[in-house]
Amino acid sequence: MGYMEEQREIELLRRITRLVKQNKELHERLRKLTLSNDALGKLVERYERLSSRAEEDCSGTNEPGNVLKYKMGTVLFANIQGFAKLTDQMDTERMIDELDSLYFRFDAIVSKYKLKKLKAIGDTYMCAGGVPVKNSTNPIDVVMAALEMHHYLKELKLSSNKNRVWDIQIGIHTGSVTARSNGKKKLSWDMKGDTVNIASRLSSSCETGMINISANTYELVKEFFICDYNGKIPVKYLGDLSMFYVRGIVPEISVDGLGLIPNDKFDIKFKLVQFIDLQEIILDKLEKELPGHLHYHNVKHTIDVVTEVELMGWAEGVGEEEVLLLKTAALFHDSGHIKGYDNHEHLGCLMAREYLPGYNFSPHQIERICELIMATRMPPEPGNLLEKIMCDSDLDYLGRSDFIPVSNNLYEELRVQNKIGSLNDWNKLQIKFISKHQYFTRTAQNLREVNKQKQIERIKGIIGED
């Protein structure tokens, strides 16, 4: 092995080691957030005093009177400062009109980030993310909305020759929430509980003109925004909760020096978080709609390939956008089996084209994803690194220790469709296929090729006489 190859091997091991460490850190972060959210959920149940009858009637829809529970929502509580600064010389009616205009602009921002407006009374404005439609990006969405609100007020003061009195304190907290929809003709939302109370406390503990977020929210947005530690506040039954000031978007993922406008790198990071929601929807669809005879091309296989393309992608040194494209392609690559078997790759592309525009994937990204899906057709003939990763991940089981049971599942799937004869015939076909198969990426070659050769010997040992 030459010096350059040796260095590549060392770098590969370093990448895999870093990935394993990052996964452990993410699991630990998720564990802590889950514990925190569980504690908040218990407080919500204690102080909301919801009757057991109401809980039984909760259907999860937006019908009036329904009680809806969310494990993760993000509440923004804004205290608008200005009334206390009014003097006899000021035109009170004009100032109220200005406040109405301010709230109108806030409403537009809330709508832009698909948040839910909860209250705008007097000097209080409150909205929430992750309700009524659950999503994983709501902490990011709410902080982005807060930055726009803050910037709008700043521009409003700078654009006028007159002394503007309006200012703002914003508190943001992420946790479990309980909401009730009211009204018949037009639904309004009433949200209470510890998450709302903590957001309010964060607002009142915030310096004027600042955005104050909880530790829960900070853990979920710190890769996107510059945040400074801001001490702690005591919360009954929960102890002291840490606070952080949001200064703006991280410079590397922002197009401007103000940290307000996200760039393409921000968009990719955002989509990687959003992928959790897309994955949940597609896996649920596969679980419900895939034919029962698909013993191999099932939900488990899709999850395996999604996991493998990410691990192999990082090991091969591809970037975040490429990992996003790989994971998305893996998610859809067998979805076409819902409608047909033999041309499922093409049908999977049609489904991807149907869903992905709703998640703001560009036409170019969707086209690349479809190319990756089509690369999994047999026999595999990848034309670039991403297609090689895709093909190797799709056939990763050939070099795994669970090859025999997985292979038997594929045989059973083909047998019930009259696409294969006896198990003996299948094993002979397997030997022929594996003998000709080759892994394309260096990662798969190093990790799977040796075991793949062992599979051939194992199959030969179980083939019977004709």
Phi, psi and omega in degrees: 000127181287170182300315182296319179295322179296318178295324178295319178298317180297316180295323178298314179297322178296318180297315180296320178298317178297321180295317177299318179296317179297321178297320178296319179295320179295319178297320179293319178298317179296321179298315180295317180295323178296317178298317180296316180294324177298319179296318178295322180298322178294322178293322178300313180297326182287317188265342177284334179052044178285136182287155178296332178297316180296323180295320181292330182279350183291118182253354181082012177255177182265021178294147181305137175089347181289140175264124184243133180246139180229130180290330180219110172227158180237123183254132173252124178241117182246131175254112181275119180263135180170322182300322182292344183265357181294141179235172180297333183281349183272147177279098185300318181297320179295322180293323177294322177298320178296321179296320177299317178297321179297314179295325178298318178293320177299318179300320179295320178295316179300317179294321180302319183264013175057042176266173179248118176288130183253320185199140172215084184234125178059239182257022181240131176230130183223137176215171183213150174249153181087006176220148352284348177266120182291143174202163183267348184265002188301326176297320179292316180302315183292319179295320177299318178297319180297319179298319179293320178299314181298316181293323179299316179296321179297315178294324180299320180289324182283335185276353184248143174284341181273158181282107179281140184260348187282138174211178189212147170237127183239131174241137183226132178220143178247130180183188178287142182226154175234132183227155175231131177268134183238160177094161180246306180286319179225120184285133170243159185244137176239112182241128180227179176116182187293326179297318177295316181297320180293320177300320178295317178297320179296324178294314182289339179267011187257142173294151179302133179081014182242164177244116186250120182242156179279170178296324177302311180294319181304316181298332183269347184236358189295339177282348184254331189230149173283123182229139178244137179298138185230032176082198184226156172234141178283135177231127184302134180073348182246350181082204180273127179255132180286149179236155179219139173271135175268125181262333182155181179289144175305130186308321184295340182240025179232146183268349184233162179288347181276348180070034183247331186252118181286149176256190183296326179294322175300315182300320179294314178301318180297316180295329177294325174288316181297336180303330179301318180291315179299317180298318180299318181293313183290319179296322177296320178295317178297317180301321185274329193246347178293139177301147184292339183278359179276085182281340179253307181279065184243190182297320181301317180297318179299315179297319179301315184289320177301316179294317185291319181295328178290312180298315182290326178298312178297319181296328180275357174082023179280164183274180184295320180295320180295321176298318178300314180296319179296313181296320181293317177298319179297323180297323184262352194297332178245009181294336179296343178298342176299325184253336181191158185263305190289331180244037187294333179296314178297318179294326176295322177297320179298321179291321178298317179295335179283318187271320193293328176301329178291346177250021173063029171284137180285159176305322179295317179296318180297321179296317179295321178297318179294324176297322178292321178297313182293337179293345181275000176298149178268140353283149182292131178222070184293145182252352179209178186299316182296320178293325176296317178299317181298312181295316180295322179291323181295327180249027181301328185297339181300333182248016180259163181290339180266025184302313186300307179297323178294317179298321178296325177296319178294321178299314181298322178298317180286325183296315183292345176259010180058037179259358181209155180271236183283167177297326178297318177298320180296316181295323176294321178295323179297316179299317180297317182292313183293323180298326180272339185290146174222141172281146187261328182269153179296324180298310180294323178299319181287324187268330191241337189298319181297313180295327180298320178295327178293328180298323180300316179294323179295319181292319178302328182287343182249359178283131181265178178281145176289000000 
